[in-house]
Amino acid sequence: MDMLKAQTTLSTHRSRCERQHVLPYGDTLHSAECGCPDNWSVKTRAADLVDTLFQQAFSRYQQGMLLPCRHLTVAYMLPHHNVTGGMKCLVEHVKLLTCRGHTVIAVHRSDTANTAMPPWTDIKPSVDVVCRLHQRLGDVYPASKIDVVVVGIFHQVAELLVGVAAPVLYWEQGHEWLFGDPVRSQVQHNYRKQDQLFHMVMHLPVALAAVSEAVQSIVTQEFGRTSTIIPNSVDCDRFRPGPLSSHPYTAVLTAPANEQRGRPNAGMRSVLLVGNPSLHLKGFDVAISVLAAVNQAVPLHITWVCQTQPTAAMVPALLASGLRIHLHVNPPQDILPELYCGHDAFLFSSRYEAWGMPVLEAMAAGLAVVATACLGLDTFARHGLNALLAAPQDVMGMVRNLYLVLTNEQVRCQLQINARKTAEQFTPVAIAERLEGVLYSLTSCSKELLQLRQPALADLQQTCAWASLACSKPSTAKPAKQGKENVSVPDRQECHGDQDRVLSG
């Protein structure tokens, strides 16, 4: 792959990418009123003892000193029903553990939903439980029968530490607050209060797992916490190379009246976008600029798989770009793998990611990837090997990379081959085995973990009360009447907790 390095330039992002993971905005997440305890230090908190116990137990499991003796009963707290990368991975955990014989209780807190599992999946848990906003988990399922609780959003951590005796694992998949996105300072939707809540939660005696080294590094750097990595997986039997999809488009943006809405015409190159246009962090303004520039030299057929239809308000310069963009808006999940197939390139423009699930799915489909070097992708994307990377918001760098992929067949084919090989390393079986190890490790020290909550009881109660404020509508924000431990967490429209990041699309 030396020829790739000879034919493309990493521009100014090289020094940034070669450093250890850094925050995309500023040097720290902390401020005078960030929510962290005053004068906190590592090795003085109950949280630090939790980290030590957890790491020691997991090390013993990996060495074969802890052996599973029965299947587990695991509760998965599903934070919302939106189609995001983070939610898809939580749902995949439910499937993996259920298939391996464990009892998995899917739990969703809502006053309107009828099922805990989102309507876009056909995966079935062992038990499906909807917890109404005025209820606690113990009100809808016998808490004493639960071995481990896995939490997918930080807003619910304190409530579960207070209300359930079983070990609680918070799987950090990334969000605006973790990366220091400026949106966290907004008063609207209580983002500022949620930022303070996130800081409070990170000092609680909860076991932590991270989806990537990028997330793990930030958690350690900013909060002195140790976490175990549980990476994402991709089903390479579902996502695999194939011909362009024949599924009809939802709509075509900025298309001339006489345009044929079918497959690319001869001489055109097909480029795929995947992600939510309403999320600024996805950088689709950059993607549109890149595509508009490349389209001047190479006629493009652009397909965009998205959760909502893009508008000019969401993506500036969208209409002025002159691009013809074919949309698949909120497609059924069972046809998603087909929509990835057959494109000449996959363009990914996020400003930051905890993982970047669409990139791994594109690699599994054998696409040549052009992407930003946005933290989480470092786990599996290597410039010049299985992707061409540029710094976030580096339009010209991405233009050069995309043009190279579309015009150099040798480069494109080599990237496609290596991309598929990369995806095959992140199999569901391998991830399931690691996940099991984490859960069994927690059960081995469950009594000790429970005891460590006692010295942190005041902090737990304070955090529960703050969670009820942070997750209420600003106009009616007030503590929950049922008690400090009974925290109502609304859907993601009010508590953005999941990166599609927010959380990979």
C-alpha positions as CSV (number, residue, x, y, z in Angstrom):
1,M,0.0,0.0,0.0
2,D,3.0,2.3,-0.3
3,M,1.5,3.6,-3.6
4,L,-1.4,5.1,-1.6
5,K,1.0,7.0,0.6
6,A,2.8,8.2,-2.5
7,Q,-0.3,9.4,-4.2
8,T,-2.1,11.2,-1.4
9,T,-1.3,13.6,1.3
10,L,-2.4,13.6,4.9
11,S,-2.1,17.4,5.1
12,T,-2.0,19.0,8.5
13,H,-4.0,16.3,10.4
14,R,-1.0,14.0,10.7
15,S,0.4,15.4,13.9
16,R,-3.1,15.4,15.5
17,C,-3.8,11.8,14.5
18,E,-0.5,10.6,15.8
19,R,-1.0,12.0,19.2
20,Q,-3.0,10.2,21.9
21,H,-6.7,10.8,21.7
22,V,-7.5,14.4,22.4
23,L,-10.7,16.4,22.8
24,P,-12.0,17.9,19.6
25,Y,-13.0,21.2,21.4
26,G,-10.5,22.6,23.9
27,D,-8.2,21.0,26.2
28,T,-10.5,19.9,29.0
29,L,-14.2,19.2,29.8
30,H,-13.9,20.9,33.2
31,S,-14.9,24.4,34.4
32,A,-15.7,26.0,37.7
33,E,-19.3,24.7,37.8
34,C,-18.9,21.5,35.7
35,G,-20.6,19.2,38.2
36,C,-17.5,17.5,39.5
37,P,-16.9,17.3,43.3
38,D,-14.7,20.0,44.7
39,N,-11.0,19.1,45.0
40,W,-11.6,15.5,43.8
41,S,-8.6,13.3,43.2
42,V,-7.9,9.8,42.0
43,K,-7.6,7.0,44.5
44,T,-9.8,8.8,47.1
45,R,-13.3,7.9,45.7
46,A,-15.5,4.8,46.0
47,A,-15.4,4.9,42.2
48,D,-11.7,4.2,42.2
49,L,-12.2,1.1,44.4
50,V,-14.9,0.0,41.9
51,D,-12.5,0.3,39.1
52,T,-9.9,-1.7,40.9
53,L,-12.3,-4.5,41.8
54,F,-13.7,-4.7,38.3
55,Q,-10.3,-4.7,36.6
56,Q,-8.9,-7.3,38.9
57,A,-12.0,-9.5,38.4
58,F,-11.8,-9.2,34.6
59,S,-8.1,-10.0,34.6
60,R,-8.8,-13.2,36.6
61,Y,-11.5,-14.1,34.1
62,Q,-9.2,-13.6,31.2
63,Q,-6.5,-15.8,32.9
64,G,-9.1,-18.6,33.4
65,M,-9.2,-18.2,37.2
66,L,-12.9,-17.3,37.1
67,L,-15.1,-19.9,35.4
68,P,-18.8,-19.4,34.5
69,C,-21.1,-21.8,36.3
70,R,-24.5,-20.7,35.0
71,H,-26.2,-18.4,32.6
72,L,-26.9,-14.9,33.7
73,T,-30.0,-12.7,34.0
74,V,-29.0,-9.3,32.5
75,A,-31.2,-6.2,32.3
76,Y,-30.5,-3.9,29.4
77,M,-31.7,-0.3,29.9
78,L,-32.6,1.0,26.4
79,P,-32.6,4.8,26.4
80,H,-34.8,5.5,23.4
81,H,-36.2,4.1,20.2
82,N,-34.4,6.2,17.6
83,V,-32.3,4.5,14.9
84,T,-28.8,5.3,15.9
85,G,-25.5,3.4,15.9
86,G,-25.5,3.3,19.7
87,M,-29.0,1.8,19.9
88,K,-28.3,-0.7,17.2
89,C,-25.3,-2.0,19.2
90,L,-27.3,-2.2,22.4
91,V,-30.0,-4.2,20.6
92,E,-27.2,-6.4,19.1
93,H,-26.1,-7.2,22.7
94,V,-29.6,-8.3,23.5
95,K,-29.5,-10.7,20.5
96,L,-25.9,-12.0,21.2
97,L,-26.6,-12.8,24.9
98,T,-30.0,-14.3,24.3
99,C,-28.5,-16.6,21.6
100,R,-25.9,-17.7,24.1
101,G,-28.5,-18.9,26.6
102,H,-28.7,-15.9,29.0
103,T,-31.9,-14.3,30.2
104,V,-32.0,-10.8,28.8
105,I,-34.6,-8.3,30.1
106,A,-35.0,-5.3,27.8
107,V,-36.2,-2.3,29.7
108,H,-37.4,1.0,28.3
109,R,-38.7,3.9,30.3
110,S,-41.6,5.6,28.6
111,D,-45.3,6.6,29.1
112,T,-46.1,6.0,25.5
113,A,-44.2,3.0,24.2
114,N,-45.8,-0.5,24.3
115,T,-42.5,-2.4,24.1
116,A,-39.0,-2.0,25.4
117,M,-37.5,-3.1,22.1
118,P,-37.7,-0.4,19.3
119,P,-40.2,-1.0,16.5
120,W,-37.5,-1.1,13.8
121,T,-35.9,-4.4,15.0
122,D,-37.3,-7.9,15.0
123,I,-34.9,-9.1,17.8
124,K,-36.7,-10.5,20.7
125,P,-35.4,-10.4,24.3
126,S,-36.2,-13.0,26.9
127,V,-38.4,-10.5,28.7
128,D,-39.7,-7.1,27.4
129,V,-40.5,-4.6,30.1
130,V,-41.8,-1.0,29.7
131,C,-41.1,1.0,32.8
132,R,-43.5,4.0,33.1
133,L,-42.0,7.4,34.2
134,H,-43.4,7.1,37.7
135,Q,-42.1,3.6,38.2
136,R,-38.7,2.1,39.2
137,L,-37.2,-1.1,37.7
138,G,-38.1,-3.0,40.8
139,D,-41.8,-2.1,40.2
140,V,-41.9,-3.9,36.9
141,Y,-39.4,-6.8,37.3
142,P,-38.1,-8.6,40.4
143,A,-34.8,-6.8,41.0
144,S,-33.5,-9.6,43.1
145,K,-33.4,-11.9,40.1
146,I,-31.1,-9.7,38.1
147,D,-27.4,-10.5,38.0
148,V,-26.2,-7.4,36.1
149,V,-27.7,-4.2,34.8
150,V,-26.3,-2.6,31.6
151,V,-27.0,1.1,31.1
152,G,-26.8,2.8,27.7
153,I,-27.2,6.4,28.8
154,F,-25.6,8.2,31.8
155,H,-28.9,9.9,32.8
156,Q,-30.1,6.6,34.4
157,V,-27.0,5.5,36.2
158,A,-27.7,7.0,39.7
159,E,-31.3,5.8,39.8
160,L,-30.2,2.2,39.2
161,L,-27.3,2.3,41.7
162,V,-29.9,3.4,44.3
163,G,-32.7,1.0,43.2
164,V,-31.0,-2.2,42.2
165,A,-28.6,-4.3,44.2
166,A,-27.0,-6.0,41.2
167,P,-23.8,-4.6,39.7
168,V,-24.5,-1.7,37.3
169,L,-22.3,-1.4,34.1
170,Y,-22.4,1.9,32.2
171,W,-21.3,1.3,28.6
172,E,-20.0,4.6,27.4
173,Q,-20.6,4.9,23.6
174,G,-20.0,8.6,23.3
175,H,-22.1,11.7,23.1
176,E,-21.9,15.5,22.9
177,W,-21.0,15.9,26.6
178,L,-18.1,13.4,26.5
179,F,-16.5,15.2,23.5
180,G,-17.1,18.7,24.9
181,D,-19.3,19.7,22.0
182,P,-20.3,23.4,22.4
183,V,-23.9,22.4,22.4
184,R,-23.5,21.2,26.0
185,S,-23.4,24.8,27.2
186,Q,-26.8,25.6,25.8
187,V,-29.7,26.2,28.3
188,Q,-32.2,24.9,25.7
189,H,-33.3,21.4,26.5
190,N,-31.4,21.6,29.8
191,Y,-28.1,20.7,27.9
192,R,-26.1,22.6,30.5
193,K,-27.7,20.7,33.4
194,Q,-27.2,17.4,31.6
195,D,-23.5,18.3,31.2
196,Q,-23.3,18.8,34.9
197,L,-25.1,15.5,35.4
198,F,-22.6,13.7,33.2
199,H,-19.7,15.0,35.4
200,M,-21.5,14.0,38.6
201,V,-22.2,10.5,37.2
202,M,-18.5,9.9,36.3
203,H,-17.6,10.1,40.0
204,L,-20.2,7.6,41.1
205,P,-19.3,3.9,42.1
206,V,-20.5,2.4,38.8
207,A,-18.4,0.0,36.7
208,L,-17.4,1.5,33.3
209,A,-16.9,0.1,29.9
210,A,-15.9,2.0,26.8
211,V,-16.7,1.3,23.1
212,S,-13.3,2.4,21.9
213,E,-9.8,3.5,22.9
214,A,-10.8,7.1,22.1
215,V,-13.6,7.0,24.7
216,Q,-11.5,5.1,27.2
217,S,-8.7,7.7,26.9
218,I,-11.1,10.6,27.5
219,V,-12.7,9.0,30.5
220,T,-9.3,8.4,32.0
221,Q,-7.8,11.8,31.1
222,E,-10.8,13.8,32.3
223,F,-12.2,11.8,35.2
224,G,-9.4,9.5,36.3
225,R,-11.6,6.5,35.7
226,T,-10.5,3.1,34.4
227,S,-12.8,1.3,31.9
228,T,-12.8,-1.9,30.0
229,I,-13.3,-1.8,26.2
230,I,-16.3,-3.5,24.7
231,P,-16.0,-2.8,21.0
232,N,-18.7,-3.0,18.5
233,S,-19.2,-5.8,16.0
234,V,-20.6,-6.1,12.5
235,D,-22.3,-9.1,10.9
236,C,-20.3,-9.8,7.8
237,D,-22.9,-12.3,6.6
238,R,-25.5,-9.5,6.4
239,F,-23.2,-6.7,5.4
240,R,-21.1,-8.0,2.5
241,P,-20.2,-6.9,-1.1
242,G,-22.9,-7.0,-3.7
243,P,-24.5,-5.1,-6.6
244,L,-26.2,-1.7,-6.2
245,S,-29.6,-1.9,-4.6
246,S,-32.7,-1.8,-6.7
247,H,-34.9,-0.5,-3.8
248,P,-36.7,2.7,-4.9
249,Y,-35.6,6.0,-3.4
250,T,-37.7,7.9,-1.0
251,A,-36.9,11.2,-2.8
252,V,-34.4,13.0,-5.0
253,L,-33.0,16.3,-3.9
254,T,-32.3,19.1,-6.4
255,A,-33.0,16.8,-9.3
256,P,-33.7,18.2,-12.8
257,A,-37.2,17.4,-14.0
258,N,-36.0,15.1,-16.7
259,E,-33.5,13.2,-14.5
260,Q,-33.8,9.4,-14.5
261,R,-34.1,8.2,-10.9
262,G,-32.4,4.9,-11.5
263,R,-28.9,3.6,-11.2
264,P,-25.8,5.7,-12.2
265,N,-25.4,6.4,-15.9
266,A,-22.3,5.3,-17.7
267,G,-19.3,7.3,-16.6
268,M,-20.8,8.3,-13.3
269,R,-19.3,7.3,-9.9
270,S,-21.6,6.2,-7.1
271,V,-20.9,7.7,-3.6
272,L,-22.8,6.7,-0.4
273,L,-23.6,8.9,2.6
274,V,-25.1,7.5,5.8
275,G,-26.2,9.4,8.8
276,N,-28.6,11.9,10.4
277,P,-28.5,15.3,8.7
278,S,-30.0,17.1,11.7
279,L,-26.8,16.3,13.8
280,H,-24.2,19.0,13.3
281,L,-21.5,16.7,14.6
282,K,-21.9,14.5,11.5
283,G,-20.4,17.2,9.3
284,F,-22.7,16.9,6.3
285,D,-22.0,20.5,5.5
286,V,-18.4,19.4,4.8
287,A,-19.6,16.3,2.9
288,I,-21.8,18.5,0.6
289,S,-18.9,20.8,-0.1
290,V,-16.6,17.9,-0.9
291,L,-19.1,16.3,-3.2
292,A,-19.8,19.5,-5.0
293,A,-16.1,20.0,-5.7
294,V,-15.5,16.5,-6.9
295,N,-18.6,16.6,-9.0
296,Q,-17.0,19.3,-11.2
297,A,-14.4,16.8,-12.4
298,V,-16.2,13.4,-11.9
299,P,-20.0,13.1,-12.4
300,L,-21.4,11.7,-9.3
301,H,-24.5,9.6,-8.4
302,I,-25.0,10.3,-4.7
303,T,-27.1,8.1,-2.4
304,W,-27.9,9.3,1.2
305,V,-29.3,6.9,3.8
306,C,-30.7,9.0,6.6
307,Q,-33.1,9.1,9.5
308,T,-34.8,12.3,8.4
309,Q,-35.0,14.1,5.1
310,P,-32.2,16.8,4.8
311,T,-33.2,20.4,4.5
312,A,-31.2,23.5,3.7
313,A,-31.6,24.6,7.3
314,M,-29.9,21.4,8.5
315,V,-27.2,21.4,5.9
316,P,-26.1,24.8,4.6
317,A,-25.4,25.1,0.9
318,L,-27.3,21.9,0.2
319,L,-29.6,23.4,-2.4
320,A,-26.9,25.7,-3.9
321,S,-24.6,22.7,-4.4
322,G,-26.3,21.6,-7.6
323,L,-25.9,18.0,-6.5
324,R,-28.5,15.3,-7.3
325,I,-28.9,13.4,-4.1
326,H,-31.0,10.2,-3.9
327,L,-32.5,9.6,-0.5
328,H,-33.5,6.6,1.5
329,V,-35.2,8.1,4.5
330,N,-35.5,5.9,7.5
331,P,-35.4,2.6,5.5
332,P,-36.3,-0.7,7.2
333,Q,-33.3,-2.2,8.9
334,D,-33.6,-5.5,7.0
335,I,-32.8,-3.8,3.7
336,L,-30.0,-1.6,5.1
337,P,-27.2,-4.0,4.1
338,E,-28.4,-3.9,0.5
339,L,-28.3,-0.1,0.5
340,Y,-24.5,-0.2,1.3
341,C,-23.7,-2.5,-1.7
342,G,-22.1,-1.6,-5.0
343,H,-20.9,2.0,-4.5
344,D,-17.6,3.2,-5.6
345,A,-16.9,5.1,-2.4
346,F,-18.3,5.7,1.1
347,L,-17.9,9.3,2.4
348,F,-17.9,9.9,6.1
349,S,-17.5,13.5,7.4
350,S,-18.0,13.5,11.2
351,R,-16.4,16.0,13.4
352,Y,-16.0,13.4,16.2
353,E,-17.2,9.8,16.8
354,A,-16.9,7.4,19.6
355,W,-16.8,4.5,17.1
356,G,-18.3,5.3,13.7
357,M,-20.6,2.3,13.0
358,P,-21.5,3.3,9.4
359,V,-17.8,3.1,8.5
360,L,-17.4,-0.4,9.8
361,E,-20.6,-1.4,8.0
362,A,-19.3,0.1,4.8
363,M,-16.1,-1.8,5.2
364,A,-18.0,-5.0,5.6
365,A,-19.8,-4.2,2.4
366,G,-16.5,-3.9,0.7
367,L,-16.6,-0.2,0.0
368,A,-13.6,2.1,-0.4
369,V,-13.9,4.5,2.6
370,V,-13.0,8.2,2.5
371,A,-13.4,9.6,6.1
372,T,-12.3,12.1,8.7
373,A,-9.8,11.0,11.3
374,C,-12.4,11.6,14.1
375,L,-11.1,9.8,17.2
376,G,-13.2,6.7,17.4
377,L,-12.3,5.6,13.9
378,D,-8.7,5.1,15.1
379,T,-9.9,1.7,16.4
380,F,-10.1,0.2,13.0
381,A,-9.4,2.7,10.2
382,R,-5.8,3.1,9.0
383,H,-4.9,5.8,6.4
384,G,-3.6,4.3,3.3
385,L,-4.4,0.7,4.4
386,N,-8.2,0.4,4.6
387,A,-9.4,4.0,4.2
388,L,-8.2,7.4,3.2
389,L,-8.4,9.9,6.1
390,A,-8.3,13.7,6.4
391,A,-8.7,16.0,9.4
392,P,-12.3,16.9,10.4
393,Q,-13.5,19.8,8.3
394,D,-10.5,19.6,5.9
395,V,-12.6,20.0,2.7
396,M,-9.6,20.0,0.3
397,G,-8.0,17.0,2.0
398,M,-11.2,15.0,1.6
399,V,-11.6,16.3,-2.0
400,R,-8.2,14.9,-2.9
401,N,-8.9,11.6,-1.2
402,L,-12.3,11.1,-2.8
403,Y,-11.0,12.1,-6.2
404,L,-8.2,9.6,-5.9
405,V,-10.5,6.8,-4.9
406,L,-12.9,7.5,-7.8
407,T,-10.3,7.9,-10.5
408,N,-7.7,5.3,-9.5
409,E,-9.1,1.7,-9.8
410,Q,-6.0,0.1,-8.3
411,V,-6.2,2.3,-5.2
412,R,-10.0,1.7,-4.9
413,C,-9.8,-2.0,-5.3
414,Q,-7.0,-2.3,-2.7
415,L,-9.0,-0.3,-0.2
416,Q,-12.0,-2.4,-0.8
417,I,-10.1,-5.6,-0.1
418,N,-8.5,-4.4,3.0
419,A,-11.7,-2.9,4.3
420,R,-13.5,-6.2,4.1
421,K,-10.6,-7.9,5.9
422,T,-10.8,-5.3,8.7
423,A,-14.5,-5.8,9.2
424,E,-14.1,-9.5,9.5
425,Q,-11.9,-9.0,12.6
426,F,-14.9,-7.5,14.5
427,T,-17.2,-10.6,14.5
428,P,-20.3,-10.8,16.8
429,V,-18.9,-14.0,18.3
430,A,-15.7,-12.4,19.4
431,I,-17.4,-9.4,20.9
432,A,-20.0,-11.6,22.6
433,E,-17.3,-13.6,24.3
434,R,-15.7,-10.4,25.6
435,L,-19.0,-9.1,26.7
436,E,-19.7,-12.3,28.6
437,G,-16.4,-12.0,30.3
438,V,-17.2,-8.5,31.5
439,L,-20.6,-9.5,32.9
440,Y,-19.3,-12.6,34.7
441,S,-16.4,-10.5,36.2
442,L,-18.9,-8.1,37.7
443,T,-21.0,-10.9,39.2
444,S,-17.9,-12.3,40.9
445,C,-17.5,-9.2,43.0
446,S,-21.2,-8.1,43.3
447,K,-21.2,-8.0,47.1
448,E,-18.1,-5.8,47.3
449,L,-19.5,-3.5,44.6
450,L,-22.8,-3.1,46.5
451,Q,-20.9,-2.3,49.7
452,L,-19.0,0.5,48.0
453,R,-22.3,2.4,47.3
454,Q,-22.8,3.0,51.0
455,P,-20.1,5.7,51.4
456,A,-21.3,7.4,48.2
457,L,-25.0,7.4,49.3
458,A,-25.2,11.2,49.7
459,D,-23.7,11.7,46.2
460,L,-26.1,9.1,44.7
461,Q,-29.1,10.9,46.2
462,Q,-27.9,14.3,45.0
463,T,-27.2,12.9,41.5
464,C,-30.7,11.3,41.4
465,A,-32.3,14.7,42.3
466,W,-30.2,16.5,39.7
467,A,-31.1,13.9,37.0
468,S,-34.8,14.7,37.5
469,L,-34.0,18.4,37.0
470,A,-31.7,17.8,34.0
471,C,-34.1,15.5,32.2
472,S,-37.2,17.6,32.7
473,K,-38.4,20.2,30.2
474,P,-36.9,23.6,31.1
475,S,-40.2,25.2,31.7
476,T,-41.4,22.6,34.2
477,A,-38.1,21.4,35.7
478,K,-38.5,20.2,39.2
479,P,-37.5,17.1,41.3
480,A,-39.6,14.0,40.9
481,K,-42.3,13.7,43.5
482,Q,-41.9,10.0,44.1
483,G,-38.5,10.4,45.7
484,K,-34.9,11.2,44.9
485,E,-34.2,7.7,43.5
486,N,-37.2,7.8,41.1
487,V,-35.7,9.6,38.1
488,S,-37.8,10.2,35.0
489,V,-35.6,10.1,31.9
490,P,-37.4,11.3,28.7
491,D,-36.7,10.3,25.2
492,R,-33.6,11.4,23.3
493,Q,-35.4,14.5,22.0
494,E,-34.9,16.0,25.5
495,C,-31.9,13.9,26.6
496,H,-29.5,13.4,23.8
497,G,-27.6,10.4,25.2
498,D,-26.5,8.4,22.2
499,Q,-24.1,9.1,19.5
500,D,-25.1,7.8,16.2
501,R,-23.1,8.8,17.7
502,V,-25.1,11.2,19.1
503,L,-24.2,8.8,18.8
504,S,-22.9,6.8,14.6
505,G,-25.7,6.7,12.2
